[in-house]
Amino acid sequence: MYKYLIISAMVLMSCSNKARQSNQLAVKEAVEDFRQTMLHPDQSKFEALTSPLLTYGHSSGLIEDRETCIASMVNGKFKFLQIDLTEEKIDIEDKTAIVRHHFFARTHDAGKSPGTVNLKVLQVWHLHEGHWRLLARQAVRI
């Protein structure tokens, strides 16, 4: 009986670890999809990747809701030519993922000269109906 309990516990731990790795990969893919959509703005893709409750905090202190954030990306107010994400760390608790990364980008925002941004970013993702959606994002300059 004791042997049976040990084997059952090991199987459960193995399944739990596989689920955790699967979620990590799914979040990583969602972050990459969002990065690609920032480079090639598409309203329907942004809508699929974000929560209706999105709060998007820029390093300048500007806070945008989902509608404003998507419009700003799609209409070129914020235009990204290149985005590099490094030092990525993903932590998951139930249906919530916290993602931190270093964000370096070349930009050419509407009405401005080309520039660069060097940021630390915190993202909060929520698993909703089988899909990870960006719920909150905050950036700070470094």
C-alpha positions as CSV (number, residue, x, y, z in Angstrom):
1,M,0.0,0.0,0.0
2,Y,2.8,2.4,0.9
3,K,4.5,1.7,-2.4
4,Y,1.3,2.5,-4.2
5,L,1.0,5.9,-2.5
6,I,4.6,6.7,-3.3
7,I,4.1,5.9,-7.0
8,S,0.8,7.8,-7.1
9,A,2.5,10.9,-5.6
10,M,5.3,10.7,-8.1
11,V,2.9,10.5,-11.0
12,L,0.9,13.5,-9.7
13,M,4.1,15.5,-9.3
14,S,5.2,14.6,-12.8
15,C,1.8,15.7,-14.2
16,S,1.9,18.9,-12.2
17,N,5.4,19.7,-13.5
18,K,4.3,19.1,-17.1
19,A,1.3,21.4,-16.7
20,R,3.5,24.1,-15.2
21,Q,6.0,23.8,-18.1
22,S,3.1,23.9,-20.6
23,N,1.8,27.1,-19.0
24,Q,5.3,28.6,-19.0
25,L,5.6,27.9,-22.7
26,A,2.1,29.3,-23.5
27,V,2.8,32.5,-21.6
28,K,6.2,32.9,-23.3
29,E,4.4,32.5,-26.7
30,A,1.7,35.1,-25.7
31,V,4.5,37.6,-24.8
32,E,6.2,36.9,-28.1
33,D,2.8,37.3,-30.0
34,F,2.3,40.6,-28.3
35,R,5.8,41.8,-29.2
36,Q,5.2,40.8,-32.8
37,T,1.9,42.6,-32.8
38,M,3.6,45.8,-31.5
39,L,5.9,45.6,-34.4
40,H,3.1,44.9,-36.9
41,P,0.0,46.4,-35.4
42,D,-3.3,44.7,-36.0
43,Q,-6.4,45.6,-34.0
44,S,-7.9,42.1,-34.0
45,K,-4.6,40.5,-32.8
46,F,-4.3,43.1,-30.0
47,E,-7.9,42.4,-29.0
48,A,-7.2,38.6,-28.9
49,L,-4.1,39.1,-26.8
50,T,-5.5,41.6,-24.2
51,S,-8.1,41.7,-21.5
52,P,-11.0,44.1,-21.8
53,L,-9.8,45.4,-18.4
54,L,-6.3,46.1,-19.7
55,T,-4.3,48.9,-18.0
56,Y,-1.2,49.8,-20.0
57,G,1.4,51.9,-18.2
58,H,4.1,53.7,-20.2
59,S,7.4,54.7,-18.7
60,S,6.3,58.4,-19.1
61,G,3.6,57.8,-16.6
62,L,0.8,57.7,-19.2
63,I,-1.8,55.1,-18.4
64,E,-4.0,53.8,-21.2
65,D,-7.0,51.5,-21.2
66,R,-7.4,48.7,-23.8
67,E,-9.2,50.8,-26.4
68,T,-6.8,53.7,-26.2
69,C,-3.7,51.5,-26.1
70,I,-4.8,49.5,-29.2
71,A,-5.7,52.8,-31.1
72,S,-2.3,54.3,-30.1
73,M,-0.4,51.3,-31.6
74,V,-2.6,50.9,-34.7
75,N,-2.7,54.6,-35.6
76,G,1.1,55.0,-35.2
77,K,1.1,57.2,-32.2
78,F,3.6,54.7,-30.8
79,K,5.5,52.9,-33.6
80,F,8.1,50.3,-32.9
81,L,10.7,49.4,-35.5
82,Q,12.6,46.8,-33.4
83,I,11.9,45.3,-30.0
84,D,14.3,43.1,-28.1
85,L,13.2,41.4,-24.9
86,T,15.8,39.9,-22.6
87,E,16.2,38.8,-19.0
88,E,12.7,37.4,-19.1
89,K,11.3,35.8,-15.9
90,I,7.9,34.2,-15.8
91,D,6.1,33.2,-12.6
92,I,2.7,31.6,-12.7
93,E,0.1,31.2,-9.9
94,D,-3.1,29.4,-10.9
95,K,-4.5,31.5,-13.8
96,T,-2.2,34.5,-13.3
97,A,1.2,35.0,-14.8
98,I,3.7,37.7,-13.9
99,V,6.3,38.4,-16.6
100,R,9.3,40.7,-16.1
101,H,11.8,41.6,-18.8
102,H,14.3,44.1,-20.2
103,F,12.7,45.9,-23.1
104,F,14.9,47.7,-25.7
105,A,13.3,49.2,-28.8
106,R,14.0,51.4,-31.7
107,T,11.0,53.7,-32.2
108,H,9.6,56.3,-34.6
109,D,6.5,57.6,-32.9
110,A,4.1,59.9,-34.8
111,G,5.4,63.5,-34.9
112,K,8.8,62.6,-33.4
113,S,12.3,61.8,-34.6
114,P,13.4,58.2,-34.5
115,G,14.6,57.2,-31.0
116,T,15.2,54.3,-28.6
117,V,13.7,53.2,-25.3
118,N,15.4,51.1,-22.7
119,L,13.0,49.8,-20.1
120,K,12.2,47.3,-17.4
121,V,8.7,46.0,-17.9
122,L,6.2,44.1,-15.7
123,Q,3.3,42.4,-17.3
124,V,0.4,40.6,-15.7
125,W,-1.3,37.9,-17.8
126,H,-4.6,36.1,-17.0
127,L,-5.7,32.8,-18.4
128,H,-9.2,33.3,-19.8
129,E,-11.1,30.6,-21.7
130,G,-7.8,28.8,-22.5
131,H,-5.9,31.8,-23.7
132,W,-3.4,34.0,-21.9
133,R,-4.5,37.7,-22.1
134,L,-2.5,40.8,-21.0
135,L,-4.3,42.3,-18.1
136,A,-1.7,44.9,-17.0
137,R,1.6,46.3,-18.1
138,Q,3.9,48.9,-16.4
139,A,7.3,50.1,-17.7
140,V,10.0,52.2,-16.1
141,R,13.0,53.7,-17.8
142,I,16.5,52.5,-17.0
